[in-house]
């Protein structure tokens, strides 16, 4: 056994010296043995951009931006329509026997709730009964963005009546239920103003003309969800596209919020 160790000792010493040389560039015998192979540094291309930390030239992997709440609501509405027995025609709320309409008719809406004081000088009083009072036929191309974006926008805009389009760019005040979308320090800086609480209580998406995307300036508003609020601001009536998909037709620049 002793003879065998003496035979291999020179070979072991040579391996230790070689391993050390790979890391330190010296041929001296290390004070401690190195186990395993050293990790070679990543070769960086000359024109490769540096990372934010400045420690690596590796490119960061870009992840697709997740779909917005509005975009998912449009798709959910389309899925709800395709699951009914008859979805080829328009589906005004309360006129079809679908689960979505059953949920809506069993929920309080702003038209049946006690109204807030909405007489604000300079703002026209507009109701969801009016904004949601027309049939908007949602197609698969609008929901999944498989069609031409310009054609989708044109077809969606063509379904909005002239008396509704007339509110575009006008200051209005409208009552509805709040569903937070973006929060900042426990305050909603972007939210959906909806005709009823079907989305909150049943997870049933309202029709695309029964909710408005509201963006407020400043610190935001308290997310009151169990009772209607009134929001005053500039209304925009036009198809909103997100990656070629329909993501709403109403948007409001919120200026004032009134709660009970």
Secondary structure, DSSP 8 states (H G I E B T S, - for coil): -HHHHHHHHHHHHHHHHHHHHHHHS--S--SS---S---------TT----TTSS-------------HHHHHHHHHHHHHHTSS--SS---TTSS-SHHHHHHHTS-BTTTS-------TT-EE--HHHHT-S-----HHHHH--S-HHHHHHHHHHTS-HHHHTTTTEEEEEEEEEEEEEEETTEEEEEEEESBSHHHHT-----GGGEEEEEE-TT-EE---SS-EEEEEEEEES--EETTEE--SEEEEEEEEEE-
